[in-house]
Amino acid sequence: MHLQTIAYHLERRIALSAIRSQFESYELVKREHSFLLYKITNNSYIYIKDYGSVVFL
């Protein structure tokens, strides 16, 4: 499987609790204290790191 990725660093911390309340309609695949991984479609994911990075796969 080949996944294309693009990553952004926002240069500020992200409140993961606020993200969870905004992304309730998406499947939360994995949750740790420092990151969230959401499945958007069959081959599409969003990885959000609390230190300010967002990766789209």
HTML snippet that shows the backbone in 3Dmol.js (N, CA, C, O; Angstrom):
<script src="https://3Dmol.org/build/3Dmol-min.js"></script>
<div id="view" style="width:600px;height:400px;position:relative"></div>
<script>
const pdb = `
ATOM      1  N   MET A   1       0.838  -1.177   0.000  1.00  0.00           N
ATOM      2  CA  MET A   1       0.000   0.000   0.000  1.00  0.00           C
ATOM      3  C   MET A   1       0.886   1.244   0.000  1.00  0.00           C
ATOM      4  O   MET A   1       1.870   1.316   0.735  1.00  0.00           O
ATOM      5  N   HIS A   2       0.529   2.208  -0.822  1.00  0.00           N
ATOM      6  CA  HIS A   2       1.273   3.450  -0.938  1.00  0.00           C
ATOM      7  C   HIS A   2       0.390   4.595  -0.435  1.00  0.00           C
ATOM      8  O   HIS A   2      -0.709   4.811  -0.946  1.00  0.00           O
ATOM      9  N   LEU A   3       0.875   5.320   0.563  1.00  0.00           N
ATOM     10  CA  LEU A   3       0.131   6.460   1.087  1.00  0.00           C
ATOM     11  C   LEU A   3       0.913   7.739   0.852  1.00  0.00           C
ATOM     12  O   LEU A   3       2.103   7.813   1.158  1.00  0.00           O
ATOM     13  N   GLN A   4       0.256   8.726   0.321  1.00  0.00           N
ATOM     14  CA  GLN A   4       0.871  10.036   0.158  1.00  0.00           C
ATOM     15  C   GLN A   4       0.665  10.814   1.452  1.00  0.00           C
ATOM     16  O   GLN A   4      -0.421  10.781   2.032  1.00  0.00           O
ATOM     17  N   THR A   5       1.690  11.507   1.902  1.00  0.00           N
ATOM     18  CA  THR A   5       1.584  12.263   3.149  1.00  0.00           C
ATOM     19  C   THR A   5       1.969  13.713   2.938  1.00  0.00           C
ATOM     20  O   THR A   5       2.761  14.050   2.058  1.00  0.00           O
ATOM     21  N   ILE A   6       1.390  14.554   3.763  1.00  0.00           N
ATOM     22  CA  ILE A   6       1.787  15.957   3.838  1.00  0.00           C
ATOM     23  C   ILE A   6       1.701  16.350   5.301  1.00  0.00           C
ATOM     24  O   ILE A   6       0.733  16.014   5.982  1.00  0.00           O
ATOM     25  N   ALA A   7       2.705  17.058   5.784  1.00  0.00           N
ATOM     26  CA  ALA A   7       2.774  17.415   7.195  1.00  0.00           C
ATOM     27  C   ALA A   7       2.931  18.920   7.359  1.00  0.00           C
ATOM     28  O   ALA A   7       3.562  19.594   6.544  1.00  0.00           O
ATOM     29  N   TYR A   8       2.347  19.417   8.418  1.00  0.00           N
ATOM     30  CA  TYR A   8       2.451  20.835   8.775  1.00  0.00           C
ATOM     31  C   TYR A   8       2.847  20.937  10.237  1.00  0.00           C
ATOM     32  O   TYR A   8       2.404  20.148  11.072  1.00  0.00           O
ATOM     33  N   HIS A   9       3.678  21.911  10.531  1.00  0.00           N
ATOM     34  CA  HIS A   9       3.998  22.215  11.922  1.00  0.00           C
ATOM     35  C   HIS A   9       3.490  23.619  12.194  1.00  0.00           C
ATOM     36  O   HIS A   9       3.908  24.567  11.529  1.00  0.00           O
ATOM     37  N   LEU A  10       2.598  23.764  13.156  1.00  0.00           N
ATOM     38  CA  LEU A  10       1.908  25.024  13.402  1.00  0.00           C
ATOM     39  C   LEU A  10       2.659  25.976  14.331  1.00  0.00           C
ATOM     40  O   LEU A  10       2.220  27.105  14.545  1.00  0.00           O
ATOM     41  N   GLU A  11       3.771  25.536  14.875  1.00  0.00           N
ATOM     42  CA  GLU A  11       4.610  26.333  15.762  1.00  0.00           C
ATOM     43  C   GLU A  11       3.906  26.752  17.041  1.00  0.00           C
ATOM     44  O   GLU A  11       4.261  27.760  17.652  1.00  0.00           O
ATOM     45  N   ARG A  12       2.904  25.974  17.445  1.00  0.00           N
ATOM     46  CA  ARG A  12       2.257  26.179  18.745  1.00  0.00           C
ATOM     47  C   ARG A  12       1.580  24.876  19.144  1.00  0.00           C
ATOM     48  O   ARG A  12       1.285  24.031  18.299  1.00  0.00           O
ATOM     49  N   ARG A  13       1.341  24.728  20.425  1.00  0.00           N
ATOM     50  CA  ARG A  13       0.736  23.500  20.944  1.00  0.00           C
ATOM     51  C   ARG A  13      -0.723  23.390  20.518  1.00  0.00           C
ATOM     52  O   ARG A  13      -1.397  24.397  20.301  1.00  0.00           O
ATOM     53  N   ILE A  14      -1.197  22.161  20.402  1.00  0.00           N
ATOM     54  CA  ILE A  14      -2.578  21.879  20.028  1.00  0.00           C
ATOM     55  C   ILE A  14      -3.266  21.225  21.228  1.00  0.00           C
ATOM     56  O   ILE A  14      -2.743  20.272  21.804  1.00  0.00           O
ATOM     57  N   ALA A  15      -4.430  21.738  21.598  1.00  0.00           N
ATOM     58  CA  ALA A  15      -5.215  21.153  22.684  1.00  0.00           C
ATOM     59  C   ALA A  15      -5.979  19.950  22.119  1.00  0.00           C
ATOM     60  O   ALA A  15      -6.973  20.116  21.412  1.00  0.00           O
ATOM     61  N   LEU A  16      -5.516  18.763  22.430  1.00  0.00           N
ATOM     62  CA  LEU A  16      -6.108  17.552  21.870  1.00  0.00           C
ATOM     63  C   LEU A  16      -7.556  17.361  22.317  1.00  0.00           C
ATOM     64  O   LEU A  16      -8.361  16.803  21.571  1.00  0.00           O
ATOM     65  N   SER A  17      -7.891  17.808  23.498  1.00  0.00           N
ATOM     66  CA  SER A  17      -9.283  17.684  23.958  1.00  0.00           C
ATOM     67  C   SER A  17     -10.226  18.509  23.090  1.00  0.00           C
ATOM     68  O   SER A  17     -11.357  18.094  22.837  1.00  0.00           O
ATOM     69  N   ALA A  18      -9.776  19.662  22.639  1.00  0.00           N
ATOM     70  CA  ALA A  18     -10.596  20.490  21.742  1.00  0.00           C
ATOM     71  C   ALA A  18     -10.744  19.823  20.380  1.00  0.00           C
ATOM     72  O   ALA A  18     -11.812  19.892  19.772  1.00  0.00           O
ATOM     73  N   ILE A  19      -9.696  19.183  19.901  1.00  0.00           N
ATOM     74  CA  ILE A  19      -9.757  18.469  18.623  1.00  0.00           C
ATOM     75  C   ILE A  19     -10.745  17.313  18.722  1.00  0.00           C
ATOM     76  O   ILE A  19     -11.546  17.102  17.811  1.00  0.00           O
ATOM     77  N   ARG A  20     -10.696  16.569  19.814  1.00  0.00           N
ATOM     78  CA  ARG A  20     -11.607  15.426  19.980  1.00  0.00           C
ATOM     79  C   ARG A  20     -13.063  15.862  19.918  1.00  0.00           C
ATOM     80  O   ARG A  20     -13.894  15.151  19.354  1.00  0.00           O
ATOM     81  N   SER A  21     -13.380  16.999  20.479  1.00  0.00           N
ATOM     82  CA  SER A  21     -14.776  17.457  20.442  1.00  0.00           C
ATOM     83  C   SER A  21     -15.186  17.911  19.042  1.00  0.00           C
ATOM     84  O   SER A  21     -16.369  17.860  18.705  1.00  0.00           O
ATOM     85  N   GLN A  22     -14.238  18.350  18.226  1.00  0.00           N
ATOM     86  CA  GLN A  22     -14.527  18.790  16.867  1.00  0.00           C
ATOM     87  C   GLN A  22     -14.563  17.635  15.862  1.00  0.00           C
ATOM     88  O   GLN A  22     -15.176  17.763  14.802  1.00  0.00           O
ATOM     89  N   PHE A  23     -13.926  16.526  16.174  1.00  0.00           N
ATOM     90  CA  PHE A  23     -13.786  15.409  15.239  1.00  0.00           C
ATOM     91  C   PHE A  23     -14.647  14.214  15.639  1.00  0.00           C
ATOM     92  O   PHE A  23     -14.320  13.083  15.278  1.00  0.00           O
ATOM     93  N   GLU A  24     -15.727  14.429  16.366  1.00  0.00           N
ATOM     94  CA  GLU A  24     -16.559  13.329  16.869  1.00  0.00           C
ATOM     95  C   GLU A  24     -17.132  12.447  15.767  1.00  0.00           C
ATOM     96  O   GLU A  24     -17.404  11.271  16.009  1.00  0.00           O
ATOM     97  N   SER A  25     -17.320  12.978  14.574  1.00  0.00           N
ATOM     98  CA  SER A  25     -17.913  12.186  13.491  1.00  0.00           C
ATOM     99  C   SER A  25     -16.902  11.269  12.789  1.00  0.00           C
ATOM    100  O   SER A  25     -17.289  10.457  11.948  1.00  0.00           O
ATOM    101  N   TYR A  26     -15.610  11.392  13.127  1.00  0.00           N
ATOM    102  CA  TYR A  26     -14.584  10.546  12.522  1.00  0.00           C
ATOM    103  C   TYR A  26     -14.168   9.445  13.497  1.00  0.00           C
ATOM    104  O   TYR A  26     -14.320   9.587  14.710  1.00  0.00           O
ATOM    105  N   GLU A  27     -13.646   8.356  12.954  1.00  0.00           N
ATOM    106  CA  GLU A  27     -13.217   7.219  13.769  1.00  0.00           C
ATOM    107  C   GLU A  27     -11.862   7.501  14.407  1.00  0.00           C
ATOM    108  O   GLU A  27     -10.876   7.736  13.709  1.00  0.00           O
ATOM    109  N   LEU A  28     -11.821   7.476  15.724  1.00  0.00           N
ATOM    110  CA  LEU A  28     -10.567   7.636  16.452  1.00  0.00           C
ATOM    111  C   LEU A  28      -9.879   6.276  16.502  1.00  0.00           C
ATOM    112  O   LEU A  28     -10.340   5.367  17.194  1.00  0.00           O
ATOM    113  N   VAL A  29      -8.780   6.138  15.771  1.00  0.00           N
ATOM    114  CA  VAL A  29      -8.073   4.856  15.651  1.00  0.00           C
ATOM    115  C   VAL A  29      -7.163   4.622  16.849  1.00  0.00           C
ATOM    116  O   VAL A  29      -7.122   3.519  17.394  1.00  0.00           O
ATOM    117  N   LYS A  30      -6.437   5.651  17.259  1.00  0.00           N
ATOM    118  CA  LYS A  30      -5.507   5.524  18.380  1.00  0.00           C
ATOM    119  C   LYS A  30      -5.432   6.854  19.111  1.00  0.00           C
ATOM    120  O   LYS A  30      -5.420   7.926  18.505  1.00  0.00           O
ATOM    121  N   ARG A  31      -5.382   6.750  20.428  1.00  0.00           N
ATOM    122  CA  ARG A  31      -5.302   7.947  21.270  1.00  0.00           C
ATOM    123  C   ARG A  31      -4.253   7.706  22.347  1.00  0.00           C
ATOM    124  O   ARG A  31      -4.316   6.725  23.087  1.00  0.00           O
ATOM    125  N   GLU A  32      -3.303   8.604  22.420  1.00  0.00           N
ATOM    126  CA  GLU A  32      -2.298   8.606  23.475  1.00  0.00           C
ATOM    127  C   GLU A  32      -2.333   9.986  24.125  1.00  0.00           C
ATOM    128  O   GLU A  32      -3.039  10.873  23.644  1.00  0.00           O
ATOM    129  N   HIS A  33      -1.601  10.177  25.185  1.00  0.00           N
ATOM    130  CA  HIS A  33      -1.626  11.483  25.844  1.00  0.00           C
ATOM    131  C   HIS A  33      -1.044  12.598  24.970  1.00  0.00           C
ATOM    132  O   HIS A  33      -1.337  13.771  25.199  1.00  0.00           O
ATOM    133  N   SER A  34      -0.225  12.250  23.973  1.00  0.00           N
ATOM    134  CA  SER A  34       0.431  13.280  23.165  1.00  0.00           C
ATOM    135  C   SER A  34      -0.008  13.319  21.700  1.00  0.00           C
ATOM    136  O   SER A  34       0.457  14.178  20.951  1.00  0.00           O
ATOM    137  N   PHE A  35      -0.897  12.406  21.272  1.00  0.00           N
ATOM    138  CA  PHE A  35      -1.335  12.432  19.878  1.00  0.00           C
ATOM    139  C   PHE A  35      -2.693  11.770  19.699  1.00  0.00           C
ATOM    140  O   PHE A  35      -3.162  11.018  20.554  1.00  0.00           O
ATOM    141  N   LEU A  36      -3.316  12.078  18.547  1.00  0.00           N
ATOM    142  CA  LEU A  36      -4.563  11.452  18.112  1.00  0.00           C
ATOM    143  C   LEU A  36      -4.382  10.982  16.679  1.00  0.00           C
ATOM    144  O   LEU A  36      -3.721  11.650  15.884  1.00  0.00           O
ATOM    145  N   LEU A  37      -4.961   9.843  16.348  1.00  0.00           N
ATOM    146  CA  LEU A  37      -4.947   9.336  14.981  1.00  0.00           C
ATOM    147  C   LEU A  37      -6.382   9.045  14.574  1.00  0.00           C
ATOM    148  O   LEU A  37      -7.053   8.211  15.182  1.00  0.00           O
ATOM    149  N   TYR A  38      -6.849   9.743  13.534  1.00  0.00           N
ATOM    150  CA  TYR A  38      -8.209   9.580  13.043  1.00  0.00           C
ATOM    151  C   TYR A  38      -8.220   8.952  11.664  1.00  0.00           C
ATOM    152  O   TYR A  38      -7.378   9.259  10.820  1.00  0.00           O
ATOM    153  N   LYS A  39      -9.186   8.065  11.444  1.00  0.00           N
ATOM    154  CA  LYS A  39      -9.425   7.519  10.114  1.00  0.00           C
ATOM    155  C   LYS A  39     -10.549   8.341   9.495  1.00  0.00           C
ATOM    156  O   LYS A  39     -11.637   8.443  10.061  1.00  0.00           O
ATOM    157  N   ILE A  40     -10.280   8.925   8.332  1.00  0.00           N
ATOM    158  CA  ILE A  40     -11.253   9.779   7.662  1.00  0.00           C
ATOM    159  C   ILE A  40     -12.027   8.987   6.606  1.00  0.00           C
ATOM    160  O   ILE A  40     -13.255   9.052   6.552  1.00  0.00           O
ATOM    161  N   THR A  41     -11.311   8.247   5.777  1.00  0.00           N
ATOM    162  CA  THR A  41     -11.899   7.328   4.803  1.00  0.00           C
ATOM    163  C   THR A  41     -11.060   6.051   4.831  1.00  0.00           C
ATOM    164  O   THR A  41     -10.190   5.904   5.689  1.00  0.00           O
ATOM    165  N   ASN A  42     -11.312   5.125   3.899  1.00  0.00           N
ATOM    166  CA  ASN A  42     -10.576   3.849   3.897  1.00  0.00           C
ATOM    167  C   ASN A  42      -9.065   4.028   3.868  1.00  0.00           C
ATOM    168  O   ASN A  42      -8.354   3.315   4.575  1.00  0.00           O
ATOM    169  N   ASN A  43      -8.563   4.947   3.081  1.00  0.00           N
ATOM    170  CA  ASN A  43      -7.118   5.146   2.964  1.00  0.00           C
ATOM    171  C   ASN A  43      -6.705   6.560   3.313  1.00  0.00           C
ATOM    172  O   ASN A  43      -5.736   7.075   2.755  1.00  0.00           O
ATOM    173  N   SER A  44      -7.417   7.195   4.221  1.00  0.00           N
ATOM    174  CA  SER A  44      -7.142   8.579   4.577  1.00  0.00           C
ATOM    175  C   SER A  44      -7.154   8.742   6.094  1.00  0.00           C
ATOM    176  O   SER A  44      -8.121   8.378   6.763  1.00  0.00           O
ATOM    177  N   TYR A  45      -6.064   9.294   6.625  1.00  0.00           N
ATOM    178  CA  TYR A  45      -5.907   9.456   8.064  1.00  0.00           C
ATOM    179  C   TYR A  45      -5.403  10.857   8.384  1.00  0.00           C
ATOM    180  O   TYR A  45      -4.812  11.527   7.539  1.00  0.00           O
ATOM    181  N   ILE A  46      -5.647  11.288   9.620  1.00  0.00           N
ATOM    182  CA  ILE A  46      -5.063  12.521  10.140  1.00  0.00           C
ATOM    183  C   ILE A  46      -4.404  12.181  11.475  1.00  0.00           C
ATOM    184  O   ILE A  46      -5.032  11.615  12.370  1.00  0.00           O
ATOM    185  N   TYR A  47      -3.127  12.537  11.587  1.00  0.00           N
ATOM    186  CA  TYR A  47      -2.348  12.330  12.797  1.00  0.00           C
ATOM    187  C   TYR A  47      -2.065  13.703  13.383  1.00  0.00           C
ATOM    188  O   TYR A  47      -1.482  14.558  12.715  1.00  0.00           O
ATOM    189  N   ILE A  48      -2.474  13.919  14.628  1.00  0.00           N
ATOM    190  CA  ILE A  48      -2.336  15.229  15.267  1.00  0.00           C
ATOM    191  C   ILE A  48      -1.483  15.068  16.515  1.00  0.00           C
ATOM    192  O   ILE A  48      -1.830  14.315  17.426  1.00  0.00           O
ATOM    193  N   LYS A  49      -0.378  15.773  16.546  1.00  0.00           N
ATOM    194  CA  LYS A  49       0.552  15.699  17.675  1.00  0.00           C
ATOM    195  C   LYS A  49       0.398  16.961  18.514  1.00  0.00           C
ATOM    196  O   LYS A  49       0.278  18.055  17.962  1.00  0.00           O
ATOM    197  N   ASP A  50       0.398  16.829  19.824  1.00  0.00           N
ATOM    198  CA  ASP A  50       0.117  17.950  20.713  1.00  0.00           C
ATOM    199  C   ASP A  50       1.134  19.084  20.636  1.00  0.00           C
ATOM    200  O   ASP A  50       0.807  20.211  21.007  1.00  0.00           O
ATOM    201  N   TYR A  51       2.342  18.830  20.174  1.00  0.00           N
ATOM    202  CA  TYR A  51       3.335  19.894  20.088  1.00  0.00           C
ATOM    203  C   TYR A  51       3.180  20.770  18.844  1.00  0.00           C
ATOM    204  O   TYR A  51       3.998  21.658  18.602  1.00  0.00           O
ATOM    205  N   GLY A  52       2.123  20.518  18.049  1.00  0.00           N
ATOM    206  CA  GLY A  52       1.821  21.423  16.960  1.00  0.00           C
ATOM    207  C   GLY A  52       1.943  20.860  15.566  1.00  0.00           C
ATOM    208  O   GLY A  52       1.923  21.626  14.603  1.00  0.00           O
ATOM    209  N   SER A  53       2.068  19.561  15.416  1.00  0.00           N
ATOM    210  CA  SER A  53       2.181  18.973  14.089  1.00  0.00           C
ATOM    211  C   SER A  53       0.891  18.275  13.682  1.00  0.00           C
ATOM    212  O   SER A  53       0.210  17.654  14.499  1.00  0.00           O
ATOM    213  N   VAL A  54       0.575  18.394  12.396  1.00  0.00           N
ATOM    214  CA  VAL A  54      -0.591  17.723  11.807  1.00  0.00           C
ATOM    215  C   VAL A  54      -0.113  17.042  10.535  1.00  0.00           C
ATOM    216  O   VAL A  54       0.494  17.677   9.672  1.00  0.00           O
ATOM    217  N   VAL A  55      -0.391  15.740  10.423  1.00  0.00           N
ATOM    218  CA  VAL A  55       0.031  14.966   9.256  1.00  0.00           C
ATOM    219  C   VAL A  55      -1.210  14.381   8.604  1.00  0.00           C
ATOM    220  O   VAL A  55      -2.036  13.750   9.263  1.00  0.00           O
ATOM    221  N   PHE A  56      -1.328  14.598   7.302  1.00  0.00           N
ATOM    222  CA  PHE A  56      -2.417  14.033   6.508  1.00  0.00           C
ATOM    223  C   PHE A  56      -1.848  12.878   5.702  1.00  0.00           C
ATOM    224  O   PHE A  56      -0.856  13.039   4.991  1.00  0.00           O
ATOM    225  N   LEU A  57      -2.477  11.711   5.813  1.00  0.00           N
ATOM    226  CA  LEU A  57      -2.033  10.528   5.082  1.00  0.00           C
ATOM    227  C   LEU A  57      -3.143  10.090   4.149  1.00  0.00           C
ATOM    228  O   LEU A  57      -2.991   9.105   3.428  1.00  0.00           O
TER     229      LEU A  57
END
`;
const viewer = $3Dmol.createViewer("view");
viewer.addModel(pdb, "pdb");
viewer.setStyle({}, {cartoon: {color: "spectrum"}});
viewer.zoomTo();
viewer.render();
</script>
